[in-house]
Amino acid sequence: QVQLVESGGGLVQPGGSLRLSCTASGRGFLFYDMGWYRQAPGKQRELVASITNYGSTNYAASVKGRFSISRDNAKNTVLLQMNSLKPEDTAVYYCNTLRDGTAAAPWGQGTQVTVSS
């Protein structure tokens, strides 16, 4: 079963940037569609960016133009470059495999992103 480990979060000022990384264990990574989710306090987890196994990307309206998802199949890694960060981007960020548009693997521990001055 796929295990996911997220890293790269931290505290950043509004307008700043962070790059999140997610490494997947196990075989078959290059066949998975992958997604980045986030969950803010008191809110439901939401999908913010996804990338298919052949590299096609999609973004939530709230992050489009600011976030960029990419993958490195040789390293079993999916990245999320976050620019022009806003306080409302504050959340725990998680990655997951996607099957029929929904998360399909056990959740990792996530990585905290806090945008504050």
VOSE-792664 format. One record per atom (N, C-alpha, C, CB): x, y, z; atom name; chain; residue in one letter. Coordinates in pm, whole numbers, plus 32768, in hexadecimal, padded with zeros to 4 digits. Last residue first. Glycine has a CB too. Example, Ala and Ser with C-alpha at 12.3 -4.5 7.8 and 13.67 -1.06 7.14 Angstrom:
! residues 2
X	Y	Z	atom	chain	res
8505	7F1F	82C4	N	A	S .
8557	7F96	82CA	CA	A	S .
850A	8003	8313	C	A	S .
8580	7FC4	823C	CB	A	S .
8527	7DC7	830C	N	A	A .
84CE	7E3E	830C	CA	A	A .
8528	7EB6	830C	C	A	A .
846B	7E41	8389	CB	A	A .
! end
This chain:
! residues 117
X	Y	Z	atom	chain	res
80B2	8EBB	8393	N	A	S .
8119	8F20	83A8	CA	A	S .
8139	8F2D	843C	C	A	S .
80EC	8FA7	836F	CB	A	S .
8084	8D73	830D	N	A	S .
8064	8DDA	836F	CA	A	S .
80D6	8E3D	8377	C	A	S .
8048	8D9C	83F9	CB	A	S .
8030	8C3E	82BF	N	A	V .
804F	8CBC	827B	CA	A	V .
8022	8D2D	82D7	C	A	V .
8009	8CC5	81EE	CB	A	V .
809E	8AFD	82ED	N	A	T .
8063	8B6F	8331	CA	A	T .
8091	8BEF	82EC	C	A	T .
8089	8B70	83C9	CB	A	T .
8078	89AF	82B4	N	A	V .
809C	8A2D	8273	CA	A	V .
8052	8A9C	82BB	C	A	V .
8079	8A2C	81D8	CB	A	V .
80DD	8870	8319	N	A	Q .
8098	88EC	833D	CA	A	Q .
80D1	8963	82F0	C	A	Q .
80A3	8905	83D4	CB	A	Q .
80A1	8744	8273	N	A	T .
8106	87A9	8297	CA	A	T .
80BE	882E	82AA	C	A	T .
8176	87B4	8229	CB	A	T .
8043	85E9	82B2	N	A	G .
8031	8671	8281	CA	A	G .
80A3	86CC	82AA	C	A	G .
7FAD	86A9	82B2	CB	A	G .
804F	84E1	82EA	N	A	Q .
8042	853C	835C	CA	A	Q .
802B	85CD	8330	C	A	Q .
80BF	8535	83B4	CB	A	Q .
7F7F	843C	81F3	N	A	G .
7FFA	8450	823E	CA	A	G .
7FE2	84B3	82B0	C	A	G .
806A	8482	81E2	CB	A	G .
7E68	8362	81C3	N	A	W .
7EA0	83E8	81CF	CA	A	W .
7F23	83E6	821D	C	A	W .
7E3C	8446	8213	CB	A	W .
7E61	824D	80E3	N	A	P .
7E5D	8281	816C	CA	A	P .
7EA1	830A	8173	C	A	P .
7EA2	821F	81CF	CB	A	P .
7DD8	829E	7F9C	N	A	A .
7E3B	8260	7FF4	CA	A	A .
7E28	8292	8083	C	A	A .
7ECA	827D	7FC2	CB	A	A .
7D23	832F	7F05	N	A	A .
7D1B	829E	7F02	CA	A	A .
7D7B	8258	7F61	C	A	A .
7D35	826F	7E78	CB	A	A .
7C47	843E	7ECB	N	A	A .
7CBF	840B	7F0D	CA	A	A .
7CB3	8375	7F21	C	A	A .
7CD6	8452	7F93	CB	A	A .
7BAB	8455	7D87	N	A	T .
7BA8	8458	7E18	CA	A	T .
7C27	8419	7E51	C	A	T .
7B2C	8410	7E4D	CB	A	T .
7BAB	8438	7C74	N	A	G .
7B9F	84BE	7CAC	CA	A	G .
7B9C	84C6	7D42	C	A	G .
7B26	84FB	7C78	CB	A	G .
7BDC	832F	7C3F	N	A	D .
7B57	8366	7C1E	CA	A	D .
7B3F	83EA	7C66	C	A	D .
7AE9	8300	7C44	CB	A	D .
7CD2	8351	7D1F	N	A	R .
7C8E	82EC	7CCF	CA	A	R .
7C00	831C	7CBB	C	A	R .
7C91	825E	7D13	CB	A	R .
7E07	83D6	7D7D	N	A	L .
7D7D	83F0	7D54	CA	A	L .
7D4B	837C	7D01	C	A	L .
7D72	8475	7D05	CB	A	L .
7EDC	83E6	7E9B	N	A	T .
7EBC	83B3	7E16	CA	A	T .
7E2A	83CE	7DF9	C	A	T .
7EDC	831A	7E0A	CB	A	T .
7F29	8517	7F45	N	A	N .
7EEC	8493	7F3D	CA	A	N .
7EE8	8466	7EAD	C	A	N .
7E5E	8493	7F7A	CB	A	N .
7FA5	85FE	803B	N	A	C .
7F9E	85CA	7FB3	CA	A	C .
7F58	8542	7FB8	C	A	C .
802D	85BE	7F73	CB	A	C .
7F45	871A	8100	N	A	Y .
7F57	868A	80EF	CA	A	Y .
7F5E	8669	805A	C	A	Y .
7EE3	863C	8133	CB	A	Y .
7F6F	8824	81E1	N	A	Y .
7F6E	87F6	8156	CA	A	Y .
7F91	8762	8150	C	A	Y .
7FD0	884A	80FF	CB	A	Y .
7EBB	88E5	82BC	N	A	V .
7F10	886F	82B1	CA	A	V .
7EFF	8839	8223	C	A	V .
7EEB	8802	831E	CB	A	V .
7EC1	8A4B	8282	N	A	A .
7E7E	89C9	828D	CA	A	A .
7EE8	895D	829D	C	A	A .
7E25	89AD	820F	CB	A	A .
7EA3	8B81	81E9	N	A	T .
7ECC	8B3B	8262	CA	A	T .
7E7B	8ABB	8275	C	A	T .
7EBD	8B95	82DC	CB	A	T .
7E3D	8C14	8123	N	A	D .
7E7F	8B97	80FB	CA	A	D .
7EAE	8B47	8174	C	A	D .
7EF5	8BB5	809F	CB	A	D .
7DEB	8D00	8191	N	A	E .
7D86	8C98	8180	CA	A	E .
7DBE	8C16	8148	C	A	E .
7D19	8CCA	8126	CB	A	E .
7ED0	8DA0	817E	N	A	P .
7EAB	8D66	8200	CA	A	P .
7E44	8CF5	81F3	C	A	P .
7E74	8DD3	825C	CB	A	P .
7F7B	8D3D	8050	N	A	K .
7F1D	8D91	8097	CA	A	K .
7EFC	8D52	811F	C	A	K .
7E9B	8DA7	8044	CB	A	K .
8097	8D3F	7F75	N	A	L .
8044	8D01	7FDD	CA	A	L .
7FF3	8D68	8028	C	A	L .
809C	8CB3	803F	CB	A	L .
8121	8D42	7E7F	N	A	S .
80BE	8DAA	7EA3	CA	A	S .
8060	8D78	7F0E	C	A	S .
806E	8DD6	7E27	CB	A	S .
813D	8BDE	7E41	N	A	N .
816B	8C69	7E3A	CA	A	N .
80FB	8CC7	7E62	C	A	N .
819E	8C8B	7DAC	CB	A	N .
819B	8A9B	7E65	N	A	M .
8135	8AFA	7E8E	CA	A	M .
8171	8B85	7E91	C	A	M .
80F9	8AD3	7F17	CB	A	M .
81C1	896D	7DCB	N	A	Q .
81FE	89F1	7DD8	CA	A	Q .
8190	8A56	7DF4	C	A	Q .
824E	8A17	7D59	CB	A	Q .
81C0	8831	7E24	N	A	L .
8161	889E	7E19	CA	A	L .
81AC	8920	7E33	C	A	L .
80E9	888B	7E7C	CB	A	L .
821B	86F0	7D99	N	A	L .
823B	8771	7DD5	CA	A	L .
81C7	87D2	7DC7	C	A	L .
82BA	87AB	7D95	CB	A	L .
824B	859A	7DC9	N	A	V .
81F7	8602	7D8F	CA	A	V .
820E	8682	7DDF	C	A	V .
815E	85D9	7D90	CB	A	V .
831E	8483	7D87	N	A	T .
8303	8500	7DCE	CA	A	T .
82A3	8559	7D80	C	A	T .
8386	854C	7DE9	CB	A	T .
83C0	83AE	7D32	N	A	N .
833E	8394	7D73	CA	A	N .
830F	840E	7DC2	C	A	N .
8349	8319	7DD1	CB	A	N .
8497	83EB	7C99	N	A	K .
84A9	83F8	7D2A	CA	A	K .
8429	83DC	7D77	C	A	K .
84DC	8484	7D4D	CB	A	K .
843D	83CC	7B9B	N	A	A .
84B8	8385	7BBF	CA	A	A .
84CF	8386	7C57	C	A	A .
8530	83C3	7B78	CB	A	A .
8369	847B	7B8B	N	A	N .
834C	83EC	7B97	CA	A	N .
83C7	839B	7BBE	C	A	N .
8314	83B7	7B15	CB	A	N .
831C	8593	7C0C	N	A	D .
839A	8557	7BE1	CA	A	D .
838A	84C1	7BF5	C	A	D .
8417	8591	7C30	CB	A	D .
822C	8694	7BC4	N	A	R .
8251	8611	7BF7	CA	A	R .
82D6	85E5	7BBE	C	A	R .
81E6	85AA	7BD6	CB	A	R .
8176	87B8	7C34	N	A	S .
81CC	8770	7BD6	CA	A	S .
81F0	86EA	7C15	C	A	S .
824C	87C3	7BB3	CB	A	S .
80A7	88D7	7C4D	N	A	I .
80C2	884C	7C73	CA	A	I .
8119	880B	7C07	C	A	I .
803D	87FC	7C87	CB	A	I .
809D	8A1A	7CC5	N	A	S .
80C3	89C7	7C54	CA	A	S .
80E9	893C	7C85	C	A	S .
8138	8A06	7C06	CB	A	S .
7FDE	8B3D	7D19	N	A	F .
8017	8ABC	7D3B	CA	A	F .
8037	8A6E	7CBB	C	A	F .
7FB6	8A6B	7D95	CB	A	F .
7F79	8C1D	7C93	N	A	R .
7FD9	8C30	7D02	CA	A	R .
8022	8BAE	7D25	C	A	R .
7F91	8C66	7D7F	CB	A	R .
7ECC	8BD1	7BD0	N	A	G .
7F25	8C40	7BB3	CA	A	G .
7F8C	8C5B	7C1F	C	A	G .
7ED4	8CBB	7B9D	CB	A	G .
7DDF	8B62	7CB9	N	A	K .
7E0A	8B66	7C2E	CA	A	K .
7E5B	8BE3	7C13	C	A	K .
7D91	8B5F	7BD1	CB	A	K .
7D71	8B59	7DB0	N	A	V .
7E04	8B54	7DA9	CA	A	V .
7E38	8B61	7D1A	C	A	V .
7E37	8AD2	7DE6	CB	A	V .
7C5E	8B61	7D99	N	A	S .
7C9C	8BB2	7E01	CA	A	S .
7D34	8BB8	7DF8	C	A	S .
7C74	8B7E	7E87	CB	A	S .
7C18	8AA3	7CDE	N	A	A .
7C14	8B30	7CB8	CA	A	A .
7C60	8B87	7D1B	C	A	A .
7B84	8B5F	7CAD	CB	A	A .
7CF8	898D	7CD8	N	A	A .
7C83	89D0	7D0E	CA	A	A .
7C8A	8A64	7CEB	C	A	A .
7C79	89BC	7DA8	CB	A	A .
7D81	8902	7BAB	N	A	Y .
7D8D	894F	7C27	CA	A	Y .
7D05	8981	7C54	C	A	Y .
7DEC	89C5	7C14	CB	A	Y .
7E36	8805	7AFB	N	A	N .
7DB9	884B	7B14	CA	A	N .
7DC3	888E	7B9D	C	A	N .
7D3E	87EB	7B0C	CB	A	N .
7F05	8775	79F5	N	A	T .
7EEC	87B0	7A78	CA	A	T .
7E64	87F6	7A80	C	A	T .
7F5A	8813	7A99	CB	A	T .
7F9E	8658	7969	N	A	S .
7F37	86BF	795C	CA	A	S .
7F10	86F1	79E6	C	A	S .
7EBC	8688	7910	CB	A	S .
8053	8581	7983	N	A	G .
807E	860A	7997	CA	A	G .
8019	8678	7982	C	A	G .
80EB	8623	7942	CB	A	G .
800B	847B	797E	N	A	Y .
8052	84AB	7907	CA	A	Y .
806D	8541	790C	C	A	Y .
8001	848B	788A	CB	A	Y .
7F86	8459	7A67	N	A	N .
8001	840C	7A56	CA	A	N .
804F	8438	79DB	C	A	N .
7FE1	8376	7A4D	CB	A	N .
7F1F	85AA	7AC4	N	A	T .
7F09	8522	7A96	CA	A	T .
7F8E	84DA	7A83	C	A	T .
7EBA	8522	7A13	CB	A	T .
7F02	866B	7BE1	N	A	I .
7F52	8651	7B6A	CA	A	I .
7F3D	85C0	7B43	C	A	I .
7FE9	8670	7B83	CB	A	I .
7E62	8777	7C96	N	A	S .
7E71	86EB	7C70	CA	A	S .
7EC5	86E1	7BF2	C	A	S .
7DE7	86A9	7C5B	CB	A	S .
7E0E	8842	7DAE	N	A	A .
7E58	882F	7D32	CA	A	A .
7E64	879A	7D15	C	A	A .
7EE5	8870	7D3A	CB	A	A .
7D5A	8843	7E80	N	A	V .
7D84	88C3	7E48	CA	A	V .
7DCF	88B5	7DC4	C	A	V .
7DDB	890C	7EAC	CB	A	V .
7C4D	87B6	7F24	N	A	L .
7CB2	879D	7EBF	CA	A	L .
7CD9	8822	7E7F	C	A	L .
7C80	8738	7E53	CB	A	L .
7C18	87DB	8084	N	A	E .
7BF6	87FC	7FFA	CA	A	E .
7C6D	87DE	7F9E	C	A	E .
7BCD	8890	7FEE	CB	A	E .
7B7A	8785	81B2	N	A	R .
7BEE	8775	815C	CA	A	R .
7BC5	878F	80CC	C	A	R .
7C2C	86E8	816C	CB	A	R .
7AB1	887E	8252	N	A	Q .
7AC4	87FB	8215	CA	A	Q .
7B43	87FB	81C2	C	A	Q .
7A4B	87D6	81BE	CB	A	Q .
7B0F	893D	8378	N	A	K .
7ADE	892E	82EF	CA	A	K .
7AF7	88A1	82BB	C	A	K .
7B20	8995	8292	CB	A	K .
7B86	8964	846B	N	A	G .
7AF6	8971	8464	CA	A	G .
7ABB	8961	83D9	C	A	G .
7ACF	89F4	8498	CB	A	G .
7CB6	89C8	83DB	N	A	P .
7C6B	89AD	8456	CA	A	P .
7BD5	89C6	8443	C	A	P .
7CA0	8A05	84C7	CB	A	P .
7CDA	893B	828F	N	A	A .
7CE7	89A9	82ED	CA	A	A .
7C95	898A	8369	C	A	A .
7CBA	8A2F	82AE	CB	A	A .
7D79	885D	81CD	N	A	Q .
7D0C	8866	822E	CA	A	Q .
7D2C	88D4	8291	C	A	Q .
7CF6	87DE	8277	CB	A	Q .
7DBD	8802	8078	N	A	R .
7DD8	884E	80F2	CA	A	R .
7D5D	8850	814B	C	A	R .
7E05	88DE	80D1	CB	A	R .
7E64	8730	7F8A	N	A	Y .
7DEF	875C	7FD3	CA	A	Y .
7E1C	87BA	8043	C	A	Y .
7D9F	86E3	800C	CB	A	Y .
7EDF	86D5	7E54	N	A	W .
7EFC	871A	7ED1	CA	A	W .
7E79	874E	7F0B	C	A	W .
7F61	878E	7EBC	CB	A	W .
7EEC	859B	7DA4	N	A	G .
7EAD	8619	7DC8	CA	A	G .
7EE5	8652	7E49	C	A	G .
7E19	8607	7DD5	CB	A	G .
7F29	84CC	7C83	N	A	M .
7F4B	84FC	7D09	CA	A	M .
7F08	8582	7D24	C	A	M .
7FE3	8509	7D1A	CB	A	M .
7F01	8398	7BDA	N	A	D .
7EE1	8426	7BE0	CA	A	D .
7EF8	8451	7C71	C	A	D .
7E4C	8443	7BB0	CB	A	D .
7FFD	82A0	7BB5	N	A	Y .
7F98	82E2	7C07	CA	A	Y .
7F7E	8371	7BDA	C	A	Y .
7FC2	82E1	7C98	CB	A	Y .
80CC	822F	7B2D	N	A	F .
8047	8214	7AF8	CA	A	F .
7FD9	8261	7B43	C	A	F .
802B	817F	7AFF	CB	A	F .
81AF	8264	7BB8	N	A	L .
819E	82A9	7B38	CA	A	L .
8116	8290	7AFA	C	A	L .
820A	827D	7AD7	CB	A	L .
81A0	81BB	7C97	N	A	F .
8184	824A	7CA4	CA	A	F .
8167	828A	7C1D	C	A	F .
81FB	8292	7CE6	CB	A	F .
81D0	80AB	7CAB	N	A	G .
8161	80D9	7C58	CA	A	G .
8145	816C	7C5A	C	A	G .
80E9	8094	7C81	CB	A	G .
8221	8049	7DFB	N	A	R .
822D	8046	7D6A	CA	A	R .
81B8	808C	7D26	C	A	R .
8238	7FB7	7D39	CB	A	R .
828A	8106	7F22	N	A	G .
8245	809C	7ED8	CA	A	G .
8254	80AB	7E42	C	A	G .
81B4	809B	7EFC	CB	A	G .
8251	8256	7F92	N	A	S .
8298	81D6	7F94	CA	A	S .
824A	8171	7F40	C	A	S .
82AB	81A3	8025	CB	A	S .
8268	83A3	7F2C	N	A	A .
8216	832C	7F36	CA	A	A .
826E	82AF	7F36	C	A	A .
81AF	8326	7EC3	CB	A	A .
8290	84E6	7FA7	N	A	T .
82D1	846E	7F74	CA	A	T .
8279	83F5	7F91	C	A	T .
835E	845C	7FB3	CB	A	T .
825F	8632	7F68	N	A	C .
821C	85B8	7F96	CA	A	C .
8262	8542	7F54	C	A	C .
8182	85B9	7F73	CB	A	C .
82A1	8783	7FC0	N	A	S .
82CB	8708	7F7E	CA	A	S .
8280	8692	7FBC	C	A	S .
8364	86F4	7F8B	CB	A	S .
826F	88DE	7F82	N	A	L .
824F	8863	7FCA	CA	A	L .
827A	87EB	7F78	C	A	L .
81B9	885C	7FEA	CB	A	L .
82FC	8A10	7F98	N	A	R .
82F1	899C	7F41	CA	A	R .
82DE	8920	7F97	C	A	R .
836F	898E	7EE6	CB	A	R .
8286	8B60	7FB9	N	A	L .
82B3	8AE2	7FF4	CA	A	L .
82A9	8A76	7F89	C	A	L .
825D	8ABC	8073	CB	A	L .
8296	8CC6	7FCD	N	A	S .
828E	8C49	7F83	CA	A	S .
82BC	8BD3	7FD9	C	A	S .
82E1	8C51	7F03	CB	A	S .
81DA	8DF5	8023	N	A	G .
824D	8D9E	801B	CA	A	G .
8231	8D1D	7FCF	C	A	G .
827D	8D7D	80A5	CB	A	G .
80F5	8E80	804C	N	A	G .
8142	8E9F	7FD4	CA	A	G .
81B9	8E46	7FC0	C	A	G .
816F	8F2B	7FD9	CB	A	G .
8110	8E78	81AD	N	A	P .
80BC	8E8B	8136	CA	A	P .
8110	8EBB	80C0	C	A	P .
804B	8EF0	8151	CB	A	P .
8222	8DAB	8224	N	A	Q .
81D5	8E28	8222	CA	A	Q .
817B	8E2C	81A6	C	A	Q .
8234	8EA3	8224	CB	A	Q .
8216	8C62	82AF	N	A	V .
8241	8CBE	8246	CA	A	V .
81E9	8D3B	824B	C	A	V .
823A	8C7A	81BA	CB	A	V .
826F	8B3B	834A	N	A	L .
8234	8BBF	835D	CA	A	L .
826D	8C1E	82F5	C	A	L .
824E	8BF4	83EE	CB	A	L .
8241	89FD	829F	N	A	G .
8280	8A5A	82FC	CA	A	G .
8231	8AD9	830A	C	A	G .
830C	8A7A	82CE	CB	A	G .
8289	88D1	81DD	N	A	G .
8236	893B	8213	CA	A	G .
8284	8995	8271	C	A	G .
81BF	8900	825C	CB	A	G .
8321	87FA	818A	N	A	G .
8338	887C	814D	CA	A	G .
82E4	88EE	8181	C	A	G .
8321	8871	80BF	CB	A	G .
8279	86BD	814B	N	A	S .
82DA	8713	818E	CA	A	S .
82DE	879B	8149	C	A	S .
8367	86D3	8190	CB	A	S .
81D2	8580	8167	N	A	E .
81D7	860B	813B	CA	A	E .
823E	8659	818B	C	A	E .
814C	864C	8148	CB	A	E .
81BF	843E	80FE	N	A	V .
8202	8494	8160	CA	A	V .
8211	8520	8124	C	A	V .
828D	845A	818A	CB	A	V .
80FF	831B	80DB	N	A	L .
8119	83A2	80AE	CA	A	L .
8157	83F4	811E	C	A	L .
8098	83E5	807B	CB	A	L .
80F3	81D4	805C	N	A	Q .
8102	822A	80D1	CA	A	Q .
8135	82B2	80A2	C	A	Q .
8163	81EB	813C	CB	A	Q .
802B	80E3	7FBB	N	A	V .
8079	815E	7FB1	CA	A	V .
807D	81A5	8037	C	A	V .
803E	81BB	7F45	CB	A	V .
8054	7F89	8000	N	A	Q .
8000	8000	8000	CA	A	Q .
8058	807C	8000	C	A	Q .
7FA0	8000	807B	CB	A	Q .
! end
